[in-house]
Amino acid sequence: MYMVRDGYFYGIGCAIAAALIAWLAAWPYAIPVLLLGAFCLWFFRDPERPIPGLPGAIVSPGDGKVTDVSTITSAAGPRARISIFLSIFDVHVNRSPVAGVIRDVRYQGGKFLNAMAANSAEENEQNIVTVEGEGRAVIFKQIAGLIARRIVFDLKVGDKVARGQRVGLIKFGSRVDVVFDRDAAIQVKPGDRVKGGTTVLAVLPVVQGKDQPAAAGSIREAAAWKT
């Protein structure tokens, strides 16, 4: 299993602190710091994930629990939104929901409300990313939570990205939202557990050519990735 580089920094820092505490005081006092270091190493784990090849699939940008599936109003009109809450026990590496080109990256400062609160999507600190592929624009938001204090995004406008590709992370509890066209067939519901890069959240209609129908079997195939 891989690990995000930050995990080594936190882990080594805790190990050094524990050694100093043991030297200056006694080794039992160093145990809590060692446990904290072990938790940091585990928190920043970055497992490999099988990425669905299903045409039109929108995959989850993170691990967690689906807290909301709804329709929102945007400048482009009504759009579908799926919200996912990441607890401190979930993998926090974020992945691109679709393949395409990064068209916009916008940081928005804000509060650090509980990420499960409905108003956190508008009021919390967040990074808003637009990916355009196959004539569709899909937006995903990295939203800071009550504990999370740093959002990391590794790409820039103009970069190409693959579906399920690692793009960053949010440290210590957070939320991710995915916004897309309403003609997509949604595959999840509130309460479902999802895995970043693997779980199919929705399937957009894919036109094979002029006057051609959408890809056959897409909905049935998507069910196999609802894990």
Summary of the structure (lengths in Angstrom):
residues: 227
radius of gyration: 19.3
end to end distance: 19.2
largest distance: 76.3
contacts: 745
relative contact order: 0.20
helix: 21%
strand: 38%
